[in-house]
Amino acid sequence: MPSHALAVAEHALLVERRPLTRGEVMAVANEPLELIPDLVGLAHRVRLQYCGDTVELESLINAKSGACPEDCAFCSQSVKFDTGVDVYAFLDLGEVLEAAHATKAAGATQFCIVVAVRGPSERLLDKVIAAVNAVHEQTGLEVACSLGLLTDEQARRLADAGVRRYNHNLEAPR
């Protein structure tokens, strides 16, 4: 039997078709871990009601790995911790395109370019935008990005390049 908080959330989302209030979100977030299967079930029902029974597949490429200056204790990409993660600069365009072609061949419709940084330098952003353009031209895939914190201008440049989804980790080191 779902908890009161999950029952309220289900009614709000599926019957009233409205977003949860901050208080409702906090009530769900404070539920015990034993209720995670119930929460996953609710998430599935919400997805079915709002999106139907189809899913889009997305693949991502870790296009720049390691050496992130942030100190998020849970993250293997941080330069502050010895995690053994491979550290490399932004991949060559050919490597990004190879991954994008493999993504398309696997039947996915989305391709996400991810880099380990607090936020992109202009030089890195130029490389990402070149990759976005090449992936669009050569594969027709939708391209998402996860590049850390962006300025308004950087976000506009990505949108102008055709990026329609931006994945952002909401975690913070402090």
N, C-alpha and C positions, 0 to 999 in steps of 0.2 A: 504494500500500500504506500503510495507516495506521501511525502511529508506535506504539511500545510503550505510551506513555501513553494514547493514544486507544483502543488495543486493550484495555487494562486497564479504562478507563472504560466502554467498551461492554460488556464482560463483567459488570462490577459492576452496571450499570444495567439491562441487558436480560436477562441470564441469572440473576444472583443477585438481581436486583430490590431492590437496596439503594442507599442514598445513597453518594456518593463520600466517602472520607475526606479530611481536610484535605490530606494528602500527595498523594493522587491529584488533587485539584483543582489544587494547586500545579504538579504535573507537567504537567497539561493547559494551565494558564495560561502556562507557560514554553515551550510549543511555538513554533516559528517561524511567522511570519505566512503562509508558503506553505501551511500545513496548515489554514487557516481553512475552505476548502471541505470538507475531511474532517470538521471539527468541526461545520459546519452540517449535513452529512449525518447525523452521529450525533444531533444535536439533533432532526432530523426523524424519525429512527427511534424515538427515545425518545418523542417526542410521539405518534406513531402507536400505539406499544404501550400507552401510559398513557391516552391521550385519544381514540384512534380517528381516523378520517379527516375528522371535522367540525371546524370552527373557529367561534368566536364572533367577531363583528365589534364593535369598539368605536370610538367617535369621541370625541375630546376637544375641550374648549373652553378656550382660554387666557383664563380669566375675570378675571385681573388680571395685567397685563403690565408688565415692567420694574421698575426701582427696587428690586431685591432687594439687601439690605445685604451679602450674602456676596460674596467675591471669587474665585469659581471662574473661573479663567482661560479655560476653554473655553465659558463660558455667556454667551449674548447678553443675558440678563436682569439681569446684575449692574450696579448703579449705578456700580461702580468703573471701568467701561470704556465708551468711546464706541463703541457698536455700531450706533446708528441704529435700534434696535428701538423700536416704538411703546410708549409708557408710558401706562398708564391704570389707574384704580382699578377695583375690582370692578364688573363689568358690571351693568346694570339687570336685574332678574329677567326682564323681557320678552325681552331679548336671549339670556339663557341658555335660556329656554323655546323660543325660535325655533330655536336650534341643536339642542336636544333633539328637537323635532318633525322637523327635517330629518334627524337621525340615525335616528329611527324609520322615516321614509319611505324611507331608503336601505337599510333591512333590517338595521341593526345592532341588537344586543340590549343593548349596554353603552354608557354615556355617562360620561365622566370629566371632572370639574371640576378644573382645574389653576390654581394661583395662584403667582406669583413672590414668595415670602417665605421667610424662614428658618423661620418657624412662624407660625400664625395668631393674631392678637389675638382676644379674645373677641368683639369687634364683627364682625370678619371671619368668624369661625366661625359666628356667628348668621346672617349673610347666606348662607353656604354651606349651612347646614342648612335654611334657608327654601327655597333653590333645590333642594336634594335632595328635600325634601317635595313641592314643586310638580312637579318632573320625574316623580317616582313617580306622583303623582295624575293628571297630565295625559297621560303617555305610557306608563306601565307599564315603562319601561326600568329595568334595574339601573343603579345609580349608583356609580361609583368616585370617589375623590378623590386629589389629590396636592397637599398643603398644607404640605409641609416637616415640620419636627420637631413632634411632638405631645406633650402631657402625657398621662398615663393617663386623666385626666378628659375631655380633648378627644377621645381615641380612643373612649371609652365613649359620649360624646354622638353621635359620628358613627355608631357601631354601632347605637345606639338609634334613629337616624334612618333606618336601613336600609342604610347603606353597608357592603357586604360585601367590597370590595376596596380596598386602599390602595396606591397606587403611591408608592414612596419612592426617590429618587435616593440611591445609596450613596456618591456622590462627596462629597468634603469639600474645602474650600479649603486646608486645611493638611495 
